[in-house]
Amino acid sequence: MLFVSTSGTLGRYVNLPVPVTIGLRSVIAVLLLVSYCKWKKISLRIDKKHLLPVLVSGLLLGLHWITYFYALRLSNVAIGMISLFTYPILTAFLEPILLKTKFQRIHLFLALLVLTGIYFLVPNFDVTNKYTLAVCIGVLSALFYSLRNLLLKAKAATYNGSMLMCYQLIVIGVLLAPFYFTVNFNVVLADWKGLVALALLTTAIGHTLFLNSFKNFSITTVSILSSVQPIYGIILGAIVLSEFPEKNTLIGGFLILSSVVIESIRSSKKA
């Protein structure tokens, strides 16, 4: 969670167009992960019947990253990350439908907390307001992320997380390739530190560890526990970018992230 939480600060730090940032991030990260897989002798082979779901998950991950980064550019680290973390509740409602698991009524209460939190995040419900638009795009990003995680849940137990990330990153890198030619190479070089940090810390390390956690928990539990990310992200944003959240953002974030404590206690008692 600490590694993945660097996405907010780095997403604001890198000044390249969003599709270029996401595409190059994927290219660098896949080179790192393929090297890691070769070093650890992790097989990159995948059963043909699993190839399509993994590739579709790559498309969903790409859509998630692009919408998330646009939400960050329109607002700040706090609003961008907190609005994204409506995805645990989306997951809680989608998991019983898509994975045929039992619906748990406590998630209705958690959904109410999240909706109340969103109310505090949005200054007014005018889509011409960039912060309102950022929250809407952040929630859309959350939907893409939730669908991607659910799609990969069954595959995470069969394959290594690094290998799965390799396939997803290849999809993103290839689909966004046309955008690489829209930016001067010298401009890209000026942001190389941010891109490498994004590829290594957030993507190669963070997302691989995140995928591997699917082996031990339900998607809903992983999603809700991972809501600690915005806390790390806001702290990093304050240190690196001097972005300090406003009072309403803190209230909204507190309500949304309260689901972390509730789900942690519930999961602990259940275990």
Secondary structure, 3 states (H helix, E strand, C coil): CCCCCHHHHHHHHCCCCHHHHHHHHHHHHHHHHHHHHHHCCCCCCCCHHHHHHHHHHHHHHHHHHHHHHHHHHHCCHHHHHHHHCCHHHHHHHHHHHHCCCCCCCHHHHHHHHHHHHHHHHCCCCCCCCHHHHHHHHHHHHHHHHHHHHHHHHHHHCCCCHHHHHHHHHHHHHHHCHHHHHHCCHHHHHHCHHHHHHHHHHHHHHHHHHHHHHHHCCCHHHHHHHHHHHHHHHHHHHHHHHCCCCCHHHHHHHHHHHHHHHHHHHHHHHHC
